[in-house]
Amino acid sequence: MSIDELDGRLLVTMRANPRVGLTELARLLGVARGTVQARVEKLIARGVIADFGPTVTPEGAGYPILAFVSLQIAQGRLDEAVRALESLPEILEVYGTSGQADLLCRVVARSTPDLQEIIARILASPAVQRTDTTIALSIQIPYRIEPLLRAASGA
């Protein structure tokens, strides 16, 4: 299910003004407060809006190293590997992938020696056969959703 133009404008406005209330959103969008409230509730129910929590940066929490670790998993041991990865707090996300690797992990660390220790803990699982690590040197395009929302809604 796609979003319409008003949903797109609402989401972009909410992202630009994360602490603004429904009344102010309505004023910024030029629609009734009840319309904004109904739209927000609908977007939550559909899973478009996932949360309202603060965005916490790993760097701000003391983890300035960002790496992407590709894993090759032993045949039939994916669930075991995922359980092992869940126990490591420095692993922020894990995606199942096609191609050479079975899983792609977004990992943060306090330092490069810390990253080496995290990789060793990953490899301690018998389900993990091999890792390949790429350290991010800089962020060229940070996470963004606004261009997609504008394109999807025609806003």
N, C-alpha and C positions, 0 to 999 in steps of 0.2 A: 504494500500500500504506500503510495507516495504522499508527499506533503503539498499543500496548495500555497498560493502566494502569501496569504496571511500567516499561515504556519511558518513559512520561511522567514518572513519579516519578524515575527514574534521570537523565533529561535535566535536569529542574528542579534536582535535587540537584547534578549536575555543574556547572551554570551558577552555582549559589549558592556552590559550593565548588570553584573551578577547579583548585586545587593539590592536592586530596585524592587519595589513592591508591585502588586497587581494594579493598583490605581495609577501609579506612575507609568507602568507599561502601557496601560490603556491610553493614557494621555499621549505618550510618545508615538503610539501606533494610530491614534485618531479613531479608536473604537471604544465601545462600552466596556466597563470593568467586567461585567458578567460574561461578555464574549471572550475576554482574555482568560478568565477563570475556567470557562468551559473548554477552551482550546488547550490550556495547560493540562487540565485533567485528562482530556482525550489523548494528548501526546504522552502523558505518563502511562496511561492504560495500554497504549499501543507499543510501549517500550522505546519510543523515540527519545524521550527525556529519561535518562538513566538515574540521575541523582542531582542533588543540590548542594553537595558537600564542597568544601574548599579544594582547590587544585593545589596539591602539595608537590613541590619539585624535589626530586631526589638530591639535587645539589644543595638545596636549602636544608635538607635533613642530614647533610654530611656525607653524601655519596656522589662525588663529582665525576667518577669514572662510569661511562656508559659503554656497554659492549653487547654485541649480538653473538650468541653462541648457538651454532647449528649442531644437532645431535643425530647420530645414527644409532638406532635402537635395535637390540637383538630381536630376532623374529618372534612374534607372539608375546612380547614383554612390554608393550606400550603402557598398559595400565600401571605396571610396577614402576616404570620410569617416571610417569607423571606423579605418582605418589611420592617418590623420592624427591622430585623437583619441588613439590608443594611444601616440603619441609624446610626449604631454603628461602629465608625472607628476602634475600637480595634478588631473587628471580621475580620480576614484576609481571611478566606475561610469558605465556608459552602458546605457540601456534603449531598445529599439525600442518605439515607442508608436503608438497610433491617435489620430485627431483632427487638430488643426492642425499639430502638430509630428511629425517623423519619429523623432527621438531626444530622450531626456531624459538630461542629464548631471548628476551630482553632482560639484561642483567645489569645491576649497578654495584659499584664497589667503592670503598673508601680510598683505595690506592691500587696501583698495579700489583704489588705483592698480595693485597687482599683479593684481587681478582684471580690471581693464580691459585690461591687457597680455595676460592669458591669453585673454580673449575675442577680442582682435585676432589672436592666434595661431590661434584656432579659425577665425576668418573668413578667414584667409590661405589656407585650403584652397579651391580652386575648386569643390569638391563641396558646400560649405556655402553656402546662399543667404541664410539669415537666422538670427539668434539672438534669443532673448528671455530675459532674465535676471531671476531673483528671488533677492534676498539674504535668507537666513534671519536673523531678528533674535534668535530664541531657540528653544530646543527645548522644546516643550510636553509631548511624550511621546517619550522617547528610544527607540531601537531596543529592542524587547523581543520575546521569543519564548515566555516562560513562560506567559502566559495562553492562547496558542494551544496549547501542549503540554498544558496541563491540560484544555482544552476537547476537544482531539482524542483524548485518552486516557481521558477520564472521571475523571481523578485529582482 
